[in-house]
């Protein structure tokens, strides 16, 4: 079985992290994501999580984008507020870019949100992305495309669990 750790030694890419966790802090940090992170680390999966791995005194955005590029794959925890965060959408666009350029593995988790609603940007997701469009139409189109592509990946749905 191929694992991120086995790939890091045989690949042309020297992975610093096995997994990059992308999530909306306000929605899931103190519950689901903290438990997921603990389970990954407990399974000896080297996982990047922003509050654990960012160096103090460094600019956050470039460090996060760099960490995505230094990861074998990403777990994206889509939640109701995910699309309301420009930070999350920037991460998502980079994750999708890395997936296209170097087969970065992507594992979506739909946390109390429907993939269909995100893919078609219905209901709350539509309002969230529309809110960003007022600030930067070009960036918003990139985010819409990344969101649509990422939620089209077969993932895991969590509801009432």
C-alpha positions as CSV (number, residue, x, y, z in Angstrom):
1,X,0.0,0.0,0.0
2,X,1.3,3.4,-0.9
3,X,1.4,5.9,1.9
4,X,2.5,9.6,2.0
5,X,5.6,8.6,4.1
6,X,6.7,6.0,1.6
7,X,6.3,8.4,-1.3
8,X,8.3,11.1,0.4
9,X,11.5,9.0,0.2
10,X,11.0,7.8,-3.4
11,X,9.5,10.8,-5.0
12,X,11.2,13.7,-6.7
13,X,9.4,15.9,-4.2
14,X,10.8,15.9,-0.7
15,X,7.6,16.1,1.4
16,X,7.9,18.0,4.6
17,X,4.4,17.1,5.6
18,X,2.2,14.1,4.8
19,X,-1.0,16.0,5.1
20,X,-2.1,19.7,5.1
21,X,-5.3,20.4,7.0
22,X,-7.6,23.0,5.4
23,X,-10.5,24.1,7.6
24,X,-12.5,27.1,8.8
25,X,-11.3,27.8,12.2
26,X,-14.5,29.3,13.6
27,X,-16.5,26.3,12.4
28,X,-14.4,23.3,13.4
29,X,-11.1,24.0,15.2
30,X,-12.2,23.3,18.7
31,X,-14.1,20.2,17.9
32,X,-13.8,18.0,14.8
33,X,-10.5,19.4,13.4
34,X,-8.7,19.1,16.7
35,X,-9.8,15.5,17.0
36,X,-8.9,14.7,13.4
37,X,-5.4,16.3,13.9
38,X,-4.9,14.2,17.1
39,X,-5.9,11.0,15.3
40,X,-3.6,11.8,12.3
41,X,-0.6,12.6,14.5
42,X,-1.4,9.6,16.7
43,X,-1.2,7.5,13.6
44,X,2.3,8.9,12.8
45,X,1.0,11.0,9.9
46,X,3.0,14.2,9.8
47,X,0.3,16.8,9.6
48,X,0.4,20.6,9.0
49,X,-2.1,22.5,11.1
50,X,-1.8,26.3,11.1
51,X,-1.8,26.8,14.9
52,X,0.8,24.0,15.4
53,X,3.3,24.6,12.5
54,X,3.4,28.3,11.6
55,X,6.6,30.0,12.7
56,X,6.1,33.1,14.9
57,X,7.0,36.4,13.3
58,X,6.5,35.1,9.7
59,X,3.8,36.3,7.3
60,X,0.9,33.8,7.5
61,X,-0.3,33.6,3.9
62,X,3.0,32.7,2.2
63,X,3.9,30.2,4.9
64,X,0.5,28.4,4.5
65,X,0.8,28.3,0.7
66,X,4.4,27.0,1.0
67,X,3.2,24.3,3.4
68,X,0.6,23.1,0.9
69,X,3.4,22.7,-1.7
70,X,5.5,20.8,0.9
71,X,2.7,18.3,1.6
72,X,1.9,15.0,-0.1
73,X,-1.8,15.7,0.2
74,X,-4.6,17.7,1.8
75,X,-7.6,17.0,3.9
76,X,-10.2,19.8,3.3
77,X,-12.9,20.0,6.0
78,X,-15.7,21.8,4.2
79,X,-18.1,23.3,6.7
80,X,-21.0,25.8,6.4
81,X,-18.7,28.8,6.8
82,X,-15.8,27.5,4.7
83,X,-16.6,29.7,1.6
84,X,-17.0,32.8,3.7
85,X,-13.3,32.8,4.5
86,X,-11.0,34.3,1.8
87,X,-8.1,32.5,3.6
88,X,-9.8,29.2,3.2
89,X,-10.6,29.9,-0.5
90,X,-6.9,30.9,-1.1
91,X,-5.8,27.6,0.4
92,X,-8.4,25.8,-1.6
93,X,-7.2,27.4,-4.9
94,X,-3.6,26.5,-4.1
95,X,-4.6,22.9,-3.2
96,X,-6.4,22.5,-6.5
97,X,-3.4,24.0,-8.4
98,X,-1.1,21.6,-6.7
99,X,-3.4,18.7,-7.5
100,X,-3.3,19.6,-11.2
101,X,0.5,20.3,-11.3
102,X,1.9,17.4,-9.3
103,X,-0.9,15.0,-8.3
104,X,-1.3,16.4,-4.8
105,X,-3.8,14.1,-3.2
106,X,-7.0,15.6,-1.9
107,X,-9.5,14.2,0.6
108,X,-12.6,16.3,1.2
109,X,-14.7,15.9,4.3
110,X,-18.2,17.5,4.2
111,X,-18.9,18.5,7.8
112,X,-22.6,19.2,8.1
113,X,-22.7,20.5,4.6
114,X,-23.8,19.0,1.3
115,X,-21.3,18.6,-1.5
116,X,-24.0,19.4,-4.0
117,X,-24.7,22.8,-2.4
118,X,-21.1,23.7,-2.4
119,X,-20.5,22.5,-6.0
120,X,-23.3,24.5,-7.4
121,X,-22.7,27.3,-4.8
122,X,-26.3,27.2,-3.6
123,X,-27.7,28.7,-0.4
124,X,-25.0,29.9,2.1
125,X,-22.1,29.0,-0.2
126,X,-23.5,31.2,-2.9
127,X,-24.0,34.2,-0.6
128,X,-20.5,33.7,0.8
129,X,-18.8,33.6,-2.6
130,X,-21.0,36.5,-3.9
131,X,-19.8,38.6,-0.9
132,X,-16.2,38.2,-2.0
133,X,-17.0,39.1,-5.6
134,X,-17.6,42.8,-4.7
135,X,-13.9,43.0,-3.6
136,X,-12.2,41.1,-6.5
137,X,-14.1,39.6,-9.4
138,X,-11.0,37.8,-10.9
139,X,-10.0,36.2,-7.6
140,X,-13.6,35.2,-7.0
141,X,-13.8,33.4,-10.3
142,X,-10.7,31.4,-9.4
143,X,-12.2,30.5,-6.0
144,X,-15.5,29.4,-7.6
145,X,-13.6,27.1,-10.0
146,X,-11.5,25.7,-7.2
147,X,-14.6,25.1,-5.0
148,X,-16.4,23.4,-7.8
149,X,-13.5,21.2,-8.7
150,X,-12.6,20.2,-5.1
151,X,-16.2,19.3,-4.1
152,X,-16.4,17.1,-7.2
153,X,-13.8,14.8,-5.6
154,X,-15.3,11.8,-3.8
155,X,-15.1,12.5,-0.1
156,X,-16.5,11.7,3.2
157,X,-19.8,13.2,4.6
158,X,-20.3,13.7,8.3
159,X,-23.7,14.4,9.7
160,X,-25.1,13.5,13.1
161,X,-22.1,11.4,13.9
